[in-house]
Amino acid sequence: MSLLLKAAVGARRTAASPGGLADVAGNIGSVVELICSIAARPHRLVLNAMIEAGRRAAAVGPLPARS
C-alpha cells in the first residue's frame, strides 16, 4: 500500500474520533484521495500516447533511417 493510501486510511480512522479532529481528518483524507487521483492521470495519458503512436506507426510503416 502506498504512503498516500496509508495516510488516507489513517485519516479515516482518526475521523471516527469524537470532536473537531474528525472534521480535520476527513478533510485530510479527501485531499490525499485527490492527490492520488491526480497522480494516476499522467500514467493514463502516457499510456494513451504510446497506444496512439503505435497505431500510427502501424498505419504509416517504419520511419526512414537517419543518415
Backbone as XML, in Angstrom:
<?xml version="1.0"?>
<chain id="A" units="angstrom">
  <residue number="1" name="MET">
    <atom name="N" x="0.857" y="-1.176" z="0.000"/>
    <atom name="CA" x="0.000" y="0.000" z="0.000"/>
    <atom name="C" x="0.900" y="1.234" z="0.000"/>
  </residue>
  <residue number="2" name="SER">
    <atom name="N" x="0.577" y="2.213" z="-0.834"/>
    <atom name="CA" x="1.426" y="3.396" z="-0.931"/>
    <atom name="C" x="1.291" y="4.265" z="0.314"/>
  </residue>
  <residue number="3" name="LEU">
    <atom name="N" x="2.243" y="5.136" z="0.462"/>
    <atom name="CA" x="2.259" y="6.021" z="1.628"/>
    <atom name="C" x="1.019" y="6.901" z="1.657"/>
  </residue>
  <residue number="4" name="LEU">
    <atom name="N" x="0.595" y="7.393" z="0.486"/>
    <atom name="CA" x="-0.592" y="8.253" z="0.448"/>
    <atom name="C" x="-1.850" y="7.485" z="0.847"/>
  </residue>
  <residue number="5" name="LEU">
    <atom name="N" x="-1.958" y="6.243" z="0.398"/>
    <atom name="CA" x="-3.132" y="5.457" z="0.764"/>
    <atom name="C" x="-3.128" y="5.139" z="2.252"/>
  </residue>
  <residue number="6" name="LYS">
    <atom name="N" x="-1.943" y="4.866" z="2.815"/>
    <atom name="CA" x="-1.850" y="4.630" z="4.253"/>
    <atom name="C" x="-2.290" y="5.869" z="5.026"/>
  </residue>
  <residue number="7" name="ALA">
    <atom name="N" x="-1.887" y="7.030" z="4.523"/>
    <atom name="CA" x="-2.289" y="8.275" z="5.176"/>
    <atom name="C" x="-3.800" y="8.468" z="5.104"/>
  </residue>
  <residue number="8" name="ALA">
    <atom name="N" x="-4.382" y="8.118" z="3.953"/>
    <atom name="CA" x="-5.836" y="8.249" z="3.805"/>
    <atom name="C" x="-6.560" y="7.317" z="4.768"/>
  </residue>
  <residue number="9" name="VAL">
    <atom name="N" x="-6.068" y="6.085" z="4.890"/>
    <atom name="CA" x="-6.693" y="5.128" z="5.814"/>
    <atom name="C" x="-6.562" y="5.634" z="7.239"/>
  </residue>
  <residue number="10" name="GLY">
    <atom name="N" x="-5.388" y="6.131" z="7.583"/>
    <atom name="CA" x="-5.189" y="6.671" z="8.934"/>
    <atom name="C" x="-6.086" y="7.857" z="9.208"/>
  </residue>
  <residue number="11" name="ALA">
    <atom name="N" x="-6.255" y="8.703" z="8.206"/>
    <atom name="CA" x="-7.133" y="9.865" z="8.376"/>
    <atom name="C" x="-8.577" y="9.426" z="8.572"/>
  </residue>
  <residue number="12" name="ARG">
    <atom name="N" x="-8.988" y="8.404" z="7.861"/>
    <atom name="CA" x="-10.359" y="7.906" z="8.020"/>
    <atom name="C" x="-10.567" y="7.322" z="9.418"/>
  </residue>
  <residue number="13" name="ARG">
    <atom name="N" x="-9.566" y="6.617" z="9.924"/>
    <atom name="CA" x="-9.673" y="6.060" z="11.279"/>
    <atom name="C" x="-9.752" y="7.174" z="12.311"/>
  </residue>
  <residue number="14" name="THR">
    <atom name="N" x="-8.924" y="8.202" z="12.101"/>
    <atom name="CA" x="-8.924" y="9.331" z="13.031"/>
    <atom name="C" x="-10.250" y="10.073" z="12.972"/>
  </residue>
  <residue number="15" name="ALA">
    <atom name="N" x="-10.876" y="10.078" z="11.803"/>
    <atom name="CA" x="-12.156" y="10.772" z="11.645"/>
    <atom name="C" x="-13.232" y="10.152" z="12.528"/>
  </residue>
  <residue number="16" name="ALA">
    <atom name="N" x="-13.039" y="8.899" z="12.925"/>
    <atom name="CA" x="-14.010" y="8.240" z="13.796"/>
    <atom name="C" x="-13.922" y="8.759" z="15.227"/>
  </residue>
  <residue number="17" name="SER">
    <atom name="N" x="-12.844" y="9.476" z="15.556"/>
    <atom name="CA" x="-12.675" y="10.031" z="16.898"/>
    <atom name="C" x="-13.662" y="11.174" z="17.115"/>
  </residue>
  <residue number="18" name="PRO">
    <atom name="N" x="-14.064" y="11.384" z="18.356"/>
    <atom name="CA" x="-15.005" y="12.476" z="18.628"/>
    <atom name="C" x="-14.327" y="13.845" z="18.519"/>
  </residue>
  <residue number="19" name="GLY">
    <atom name="N" x="-15.142" y="14.859" z="18.312"/>
    <atom name="CA" x="-14.657" y="16.235" z="18.346"/>
    <atom name="C" x="-14.307" y="16.790" z="16.989"/>
  </residue>
  <residue number="20" name="GLY">
    <atom name="N" x="-13.706" y="17.978" z="17.006"/>
    <atom name="CA" x="-13.340" y="18.691" z="15.789"/>
    <atom name="C" x="-12.243" y="18.004" z="14.999"/>
  </residue>
  <residue number="21" name="LEU">
    <atom name="N" x="-11.490" y="17.142" z="15.654"/>
    <atom name="CA" x="-10.424" y="16.423" z="14.966"/>
    <atom name="C" x="-10.979" y="15.563" z="13.843"/>
  </residue>
  <residue number="22" name="ALA">
    <atom name="N" x="-12.191" y="15.062" z="14.021"/>
    <atom name="CA" x="-12.816" y="14.221" z="12.997"/>
    <atom name="C" x="-13.008" y="15.003" z="11.698"/>
  </residue>
  <residue number="23" name="ASP">
    <atom name="N" x="-13.418" y="16.249" z="11.797"/>
    <atom name="CA" x="-13.604" y="17.077" z="10.594"/>
    <atom name="C" x="-12.281" y="17.316" z="9.872"/>
  </residue>
  <residue number="24" name="VAL">
    <atom name="N" x="-11.247" y="17.618" z="10.648"/>
    <atom name="CA" x="-9.935" y="17.869" z="10.059"/>
    <atom name="C" x="-9.407" y="16.607" z="9.386"/>
  </residue>
  <residue number="25" name="ALA">
    <atom name="N" x="-9.545" y="15.482" z="10.039"/>
    <atom name="CA" x="-9.054" y="14.224" z="9.482"/>
    <atom name="C" x="-9.804" y="13.863" z="8.201"/>
  </residue>
  <residue number="26" name="GLY">
    <atom name="N" x="-11.097" y="14.118" z="8.172"/>
    <atom name="CA" x="-11.877" y="13.863" z="6.965"/>
    <atom name="C" x="-11.388" y="14.709" z="5.802"/>
  </residue>
  <residue number="27" name="ASN">
    <atom name="N" x="-11.069" y="15.963" z="6.096"/>
    <atom name="CA" x="-10.541" y="16.843" z="5.051"/>
    <atom name="C" x="-9.185" y="16.353" z="4.553"/>
  </residue>
  <residue number="28" name="ILE">
    <atom name="N" x="-8.338" y="15.892" z="5.457"/>
    <atom name="CA" x="-7.026" y="15.372" z="5.055"/>
    <atom name="C" x="-7.213" y="14.160" z="4.150"/>
  </residue>
  <residue number="29" name="GLY">
    <atom name="N" x="-8.120" y="13.268" z="4.524"/>
    <atom name="CA" x="-8.386" y="12.090" z="3.700"/>
    <atom name="C" x="-8.856" y="12.467" z="2.308"/>
  </residue>
  <residue number="30" name="SER">
    <atom name="N" x="-9.696" y="13.477" z="2.202"/>
    <atom name="CA" x="-10.183" y="13.925" z="0.895"/>
    <atom name="C" x="-9.057" y="14.493" z="0.049"/>
  </residue>
  <residue number="31" name="VAL">
    <atom name="N" x="-8.164" y="15.249" z="0.664"/>
    <atom name="CA" x="-7.030" y="15.830" z="-0.057"/>
    <atom name="C" x="-6.105" y="14.725" z="-0.555"/>
  </residue>
  <residue number="32" name="VAL">
    <atom name="N" x="-5.854" y="13.725" z="0.282"/>
    <atom name="CA" x="-4.988" y="12.619" z="-0.115"/>
    <atom name="C" x="-5.607" y="11.856" z="-1.282"/>
  </residue>
  <residue number="33" name="GLU">
    <atom name="N" x="-6.902" y="11.617" z="-1.238"/>
    <atom name="CA" x="-7.572" y="10.936" z="-2.342"/>
    <atom name="C" x="-7.473" y="11.754" z="-3.624"/>
  </residue>
  <residue number="34" name="LEU">
    <atom name="N" x="-7.604" y="13.062" z="-3.525"/>
    <atom name="CA" x="-7.469" y="13.939" z="-4.691"/>
    <atom name="C" x="-6.057" y="13.851" z="-5.266"/>
  </residue>
  <residue number="35" name="ILE">
    <atom name="N" x="-5.057" y="13.868" z="-4.410"/>
    <atom name="CA" x="-3.666" y="13.769" z="-4.863"/>
    <atom name="C" x="-3.438" y="12.444" z="-5.579"/>
  </residue>
  <residue number="36" name="CYS">
    <atom name="N" x="-3.963" y="11.363" z="-5.025"/>
    <atom name="CA" x="-3.822" y="10.046" z="-5.668"/>
    <atom name="C" x="-4.490" y="10.041" z="-7.039"/>
  </residue>
  <residue number="37" name="SER">
    <atom name="N" x="-5.642" y="10.661" z="-7.130"/>
    <atom name="CA" x="-6.363" y="10.726" z="-8.407"/>
    <atom name="C" x="-5.562" y="11.498" z="-9.447"/>
  </residue>
  <residue number="38" name="ILE">
    <atom name="N" x="-5.000" y="12.617" z="-9.050"/>
    <atom name="CA" x="-4.208" y="13.437" z="-9.970"/>
    <atom name="C" x="-2.934" y="12.700" z="-10.370"/>
  </residue>
  <residue number="39" name="ALA">
    <atom name="N" x="-2.326" y="11.996" z="-9.431"/>
    <atom name="CA" x="-1.083" y="11.272" z="-9.724"/>
    <atom name="C" x="-1.313" y="10.156" z="-10.733"/>
  </residue>
  <residue number="40" name="ALA">
    <atom name="N" x="-2.493" y="9.578" z="-10.761"/>
    <atom name="CA" x="-2.782" y="8.477" z="-11.683"/>
    <atom name="C" x="-3.005" y="8.972" z="-13.109"/>
  </residue>
  <residue number="41" name="ARG">
    <atom name="N" x="-3.378" y="10.214" z="-13.279"/>
    <atom name="CA" x="-3.693" y="10.741" z="-14.609"/>
    <atom name="C" x="-2.511" y="10.737" z="-15.574"/>
  </residue>
  <residue number="42" name="PRO">
    <atom name="N" x="-1.331" y="11.192" z="-15.186"/>
    <atom name="CA" x="-0.221" y="11.190" z="-16.151"/>
    <atom name="C" x="0.092" y="9.794" z="-16.689"/>
  </residue>
  <residue number="43" name="HIS">
    <atom name="N" x="-0.051" y="8.784" z="-15.845"/>
    <atom name="CA" x="0.213" y="7.423" z="-16.304"/>
    <atom name="C" x="-0.760" y="7.035" z="-17.413"/>
  </residue>
  <residue number="44" name="ARG">
    <atom name="N" x="-2.024" y="7.400" z="-17.252"/>
    <atom name="CA" x="-3.010" y="7.098" z="-18.286"/>
    <atom name="C" x="-2.734" y="7.888" z="-19.552"/>
  </residue>
  <residue number="45" name="LEU">
    <atom name="N" x="-2.317" y="9.145" z="-19.402"/>
    <atom name="CA" x="-2.018" y="9.966" z="-20.570"/>
    <atom name="C" x="-0.834" y="9.405" z="-21.348"/>
  </residue>
  <residue number="46" name="VAL">
    <atom name="N" x="0.187" y="8.976" z="-20.636"/>
    <atom name="CA" x="1.358" y="8.387" z="-21.300"/>
    <atom name="C" x="0.963" y="7.102" z="-22.008"/>
  </residue>
  <residue number="47" name="LEU">
    <atom name="N" x="0.175" y="6.275" z="-21.353"/>
    <atom name="CA" x="-0.269" y="5.032" z="-21.960"/>
    <atom name="C" x="-1.072" y="5.303" z="-23.226"/>
  </residue>
  <residue number="48" name="ASN">
    <atom name="N" x="-1.983" y="6.247" z="-23.174"/>
    <atom name="CA" x="-2.776" y="6.590" z="-24.354"/>
    <atom name="C" x="-1.892" y="7.106" z="-25.487"/>
  </residue>
  <residue number="49" name="ALA">
    <atom name="N" x="-0.897" y="7.927" z="-25.163"/>
    <atom name="CA" x="0.007" y="8.452" z="-26.187"/>
    <atom name="C" x="0.806" y="7.324" z="-26.831"/>
  </residue>
  <residue number="50" name="MET">
    <atom name="N" x="1.247" y="6.372" z="-26.034"/>
    <atom name="CA" x="2.008" y="5.244" z="-26.578"/>
    <atom name="C" x="1.135" y="4.387" z="-27.490"/>
  </residue>
  <residue number="51" name="ILE">
    <atom name="N" x="-0.096" y="4.176" z="-27.103"/>
    <atom name="CA" x="-1.017" y="3.388" z="-27.933"/>
    <atom name="C" x="-1.259" y="4.095" z="-29.262"/>
  </residue>
  <residue number="52" name="GLU">
    <atom name="N" x="-1.502" y="5.394" z="-29.213"/>
    <atom name="CA" x="-1.740" y="6.148" z="-30.451"/>
    <atom name="C" x="-0.504" y="6.152" z="-31.338"/>
  </residue>
  <residue number="53" name="ALA">
    <atom name="N" x="0.662" y="6.289" z="-30.749"/>
    <atom name="CA" x="1.898" y="6.275" z="-31.536"/>
    <atom name="C" x="2.070" y="4.919" z="-32.213"/>
  </residue>
  <residue number="54" name="GLY">
    <atom name="N" x="1.765" y="3.859" z="-31.510"/>
    <atom name="CA" x="1.851" y="2.520" z="-32.087"/>
    <atom name="C" x="0.870" y="2.335" z="-33.228"/>
  </residue>
  <residue number="55" name="ARG">
    <atom name="N" x="-0.328" y="2.852" z="-33.070"/>
    <atom name="CA" x="-1.334" y="2.744" z="-34.133"/>
    <atom name="C" x="-0.888" y="3.503" z="-35.382"/>
  </residue>
  <residue number="56" name="ARG">
    <atom name="N" x="-0.375" y="4.696" z="-35.172"/>
    <atom name="CA" x="0.064" y="5.496" z="-36.321"/>
    <atom name="C" x="1.265" y="4.859" z="-37.002"/>
  </residue>
  <residue number="57" name="ALA">
    <atom name="N" x="2.171" y="4.328" z="-36.215"/>
    <atom name="CA" x="3.347" y="3.671" z="-36.799"/>
    <atom name="C" x="2.921" y="2.458" z="-37.609"/>
  </residue>
  <residue number="58" name="ALA">
    <atom name="N" x="1.942" y="1.725" z="-37.110"/>
    <atom name="CA" x="1.463" y="0.551" z="-37.840"/>
    <atom name="C" x="0.777" y="0.964" z="-39.136"/>
  </residue>
  <residue number="59" name="ALA">
    <atom name="N" x="0.086" y="2.092" z="-39.129"/>
    <atom name="CA" x="-0.631" y="2.552" z="-40.310"/>
    <atom name="C" x="0.320" y="3.125" z="-41.363"/>
  </residue>
  <residue number="60" name="VAL">
    <atom name="N" x="1.351" y="3.820" z="-40.918"/>
    <atom name="CA" x="2.268" y="4.506" z="-41.830"/>
    <atom name="C" x="3.414" y="3.605" z="-42.247"/>
  </residue>
  <residue number="61" name="GLY">
    <atom name="N" x="3.845" y="2.764" z="-41.378"/>
    <atom name="CA" x="5.003" y="1.912" z="-41.654"/>
    <atom name="C" x="6.224" y="2.446" z="-40.925"/>
  </residue>
  <residue number="62" name="PRO">
    <atom name="N" x="7.347" y="1.806" z="-41.110"/>
    <atom name="CA" x="8.557" y="2.227" z="-40.388"/>
    <atom name="C" x="9.034" y="3.601" z="-40.843"/>
  </residue>
  <residue number="63" name="LEU">
    <atom name="N" x="9.683" y="4.291" z="-39.929"/>
    <atom name="CA" x="10.249" y="5.603" z="-40.253"/>
    <atom name="C" x="11.496" y="5.406" z="-41.111"/>
  </residue>
  <residue number="64" name="PRO">
    <atom name="N" x="11.811" y="6.368" z="-41.972"/>
    <atom name="CA" x="13.036" y="6.252" z="-42.773"/>
    <atom name="C" x="14.266" y="6.287" z="-41.872"/>
  </residue>
  <residue number="65" name="ALA">
    <atom name="N" x="15.290" y="5.583" z="-42.265"/>
    <atom name="CA" x="16.521" y="5.535" z="-41.475"/>
    <atom name="C" x="17.211" y="6.893" z="-41.510"/>
  </residue>
  <residue number="66" name="ARG">
    <atom name="N" x="17.806" y="7.241" z="-40.395"/>
    <atom name="CA" x="18.577" y="8.503" z="-40.323"/>
    <atom name="C" x="19.949" y="8.283" z="-40.938"/>
  </residue>
  <residue number="67" name="SER">
    <atom name="N" x="20.465" y="9.335" z="-41.521"/>
    <atom name="CA" x="21.818" y="9.203" z="-42.079"/>
    <atom name="C" x="22.804" y="9.999" z="-41.281"/>
  </residue>
</chain>
